[in-house]
Amino acid sequence: MKRLSSLAVFCFLLTAVSQCSSNEPQAPEQSKSVSSEENRSEEQEAKEQSKSESKEIPEIQEIDISATIDQKMALAGAEVFSAKCTMCHKPSENFIGPAAAGVLERRTPDWLMKMIMYPDLMQEQDIVVQKLIEEYNGAVMPNQNITFEEARSILEYYRTL
Ligand code: HEC
């Protein structure tokens, strides 16, 4: 009888131990799922990186700025400006965006061409633009698919202000 009860105790212990050990594999499994999550976010990061790499701001072809203002080009620029920009930019006062006047003293022609043609990419990648967004209460300039010629003529218009 004693033997039987000790056998029962043994059996009880055995099941307790086996239950205990059956719990054990759960721990590594949990840490495995965490590490696979880490892998996933690493993959996502890599994907996002390659996405932003593929959206590099295109180089602007070299532009000639003549000593005298090309009035015809400036007029064409004024027209594009009033059609696509004046809802946010005034010639000489800050509005939703900065005033147009004086912009050539603040920025290089190359930077301006990029800002006019690719404002969305500049917002992502240019620290100066990111600071402007803060200054202008989070307002962002939309990409309106301005062509090289249009942007170049706006630059000439800026020279008349
Ligand atoms: C919906 C409003 C909006 C429109 C439309 C818009 N802009 Fe802007 N622009 C902004 C804002 C706001 C900023 C400040 C940067 C930012 O927040 O993206 C800015 C910044 C700029 C800058 C930089 C100014 C500086 O002082 O460095 C230039 C240049 C510019 N815009 C030119 C243009 C031209 C040219 C057009 C038209 C083709 C245009 N913008 C259309 C809102 C606009």
Residues whose N, C-alpha, C, O or C-beta is under 5 A from the ligand:
A	BS01	HEC	K84 C85 C88 I96 G97 P98 M115 I116 V129 L132 I133 Y136 A139 V140 M141 P142 I154
